Amino acid sequence: MCDGEQSGRPVKELFADAYPGQTFISWKYSNAHMYSHPKPVFEELWGAWEGVDLTATKVTYTVRNDDIHTLRWGDPEYVREYIMNMRKPYVHGFYWGADGYIWATDFQHADGGHKRWTYDFERHWYQFALWGRVGYNPELPEATWQAHFRARYGRAGDDLFAGLKASSKIVPAVSRLFWINYDFQWHPESCLSIYGYRTIKDFVDGEPMPGSGVVGIPEYARAVHEGRHVPGVTPPEIISLLGEAARLTGDRCDAVRQLLGPEEIDGDLECLLLDLEAWANLGSYYERKFHAALCLAQFRLTGDESSRAEAVDSLTRARESWARLGAVWARHYRPYLMTRTKLTFGWPLYTDHVEKDIEIAKAFRQ
């Protein structure tokens, strides 16, 4: 499996040259974060095939979901664009999965209550169906999936479909603005890494996804401070995207609860609705945390106390979003040990870290 900068040379010397004739080689297309940008450019950035004969060597992409392992995901537009961008003469397919997580018995979900399934892939049916069917036919219309939701969830189907599509834009936006290559270093669904919870200081100094066209927080703050224009997608645009995705998701949740009576909200539908409520709060949390990071980056350059005060206020509201997120999660999930970060997943377990972010902002220095 190819990994790291200037991968072409070791591929050629250690593999291709040693096995003359036609060979297959795997390349981690999005590194560890498939839910980031539908057109990753790591091959170009890292010189993946320099010196490699791509007529004799065929490439299969490794598509790694090391981003989202609890909440449901589903954006057919993202999947279609992602698959279409894979279409290159030397690429002969892809395989999809996670490092350190297996969608077998659903050990995350509490037994009883609205649980009507055994396996994790049953709960994540839509994600599996998208990558399977769109992988074979990227031209599959979105109406296909809307029909699936209507058949499965009845008159709530349209709202649930739209809510899941909106919520599925949250993690890709987060990782485009705050990028770290490897799964043990960054799990955006949890805000965790093998080094612990990613703090507001990490976000102030964070860099964007390479080749994504996103301007990072430090670079943008410097440009604003110096009166320069920096081309690209800016942090305020990402922050706005997160806020809009969170609000749209929340609105669809409200619409379903107004449409259906309590006796109709059960089973898979109830589980999905709770996931959407969690997504709305996770999106709001990241919206406010990124805003605080931008304020602190500006404070570091200007010394303007109003910027720091705004950051503290934003992190205080982020704490409220995190608390609601944890409360929704606790209604139907239970903690589990994450093999890559070596930490236990469960948002309420890290509330003290979220509160510490506020103290970090109050003590932040130029």
ABEGO torsion letter per residue (X at the ends): XBBEBGAAAAAAAAAAAABBEBBBBBBBAAEABABABABBAAAAAAGAABGBBAAABBBBBBBBBAABAABBBBBAAAAAAAAAAABBAABAEBBBEBBGBBBBBBAABBBEEABABABAAAAAAAAAAAAAAAAABAABBAAAAAAAAAAAAEAAAAAAAAAAAAAAAAAAAAAAABBBABAAABBAAAGBBAAEBBBAAAAAABBBBBGAGBBBAAAAAAAAAAGBBBBEBBAAAAAAAAAAAAAAAAAAAAAAAAABBAAABBEAAAAAAAAAAAAAAAAAAAAAAAAAAAAAAAAAAAGBAAAAAAAAAAAAAAAAAAAAAAAAAAAABBBBBBAAAGBBBEAAAAAAAAAAAAAAAAABBX
